[in-house]
Amino acid sequence: MSDTTMYQVVVNDEEQHALWPARTAPPAGWRVEGFRGSEEECTAHVDRVWPDIRPLSLRRRLAERADGTAPAAAPAASPAAAPAASPAVGG
């Protein structure tokens, strides 16, 4: 028996790609990219159009740092520098 399910390629705001059954609407946060076909065809399409699988926000951050347009992340505060928690009041 062969799988005759048709799939569609869906994309989210981070430009991440996924396969979704063509007979159903994509989940919230995803939109139809436009390609439909078998699982193998859709997978091959995604491999062609999505060579860098890092999320868009990460790619942008790294590009900004490489261009020198964004400051480097501030060093994390040491636990000693954090304000002390006040004791809980109550009964």
N, C-alpha and C positions, 0 to 999 in steps of 0.2 A: 504494500500500500504506500502511495506517495502522499506527501503533505501538499495539499492544494491551497492552503491558506495564503491569501494575499496580504502583504504587509505594506505599510507606508513608513517613510522616514519622518520622524518628528524631531524638533529642535527646541531647546529652551533658551532663556535669555542669556545663559552663559555659553551659548553656542555648542552645547553638548548634544550629541545625536543619539537617537535610539530607534528601535523598530517597534511598531505598534500595529496590531491587527487593523487592516484597512476598513473593516466593516464597523468599527467603533471610533468615536471621537477620541482624540488624545486626552490625557489627564490634564487637570488644571496646571498651568505653568508651561505647557508644551504646545507647539503649533505645528501644523503639517508643513513639511519642507517642500513637498511636491513630487517626490519620487515614490513610485509604487512598484511592487513586483514580488517575486518569491523571497523567502528568507535569504537565500544565497545571493540573489540579485541586489537586494537592499543592503546586505552586509558588504558586498563589493562596492556599491555606491558610496556607503559611509566611509570605507577605507580610502576611496579616492578623494572625497571632498573634505575629510576631517583628519588631515595628517598630524596635527598637533592637538592631542586630546586634553591638554591643560584647559581649565575653565578660562573664559574670556577675562574675568577680573584678574586672575593671576598673570595672564599674558600681558595685560595692560600695566600692572604694577611692575613687572620685570622690565618691560620696555621703558617705562618712566625712569626707573633706576639706572638703566643702561644709558639713557639720554641725559641723565643728571637733572631731570626736571622735577623730581620728587625727592624729598629728604629721606635718608635711610630711617628705618624704624628706630624709635627711641629704645634705649636699653630697658629691659624689664627692671622694675624696682625690686630691691632686695627686701626680704621679709622684715629686716630690721628697720627699714625706712617706712614701712607701712604703718598707718596709725593703729594704735592698740584698740582692740574692740572693747567697748564699754560693757560691764557686766549687766546681765539681764536684771530688770527690776520686776518684782512681782511676788506672787506668793504661791 
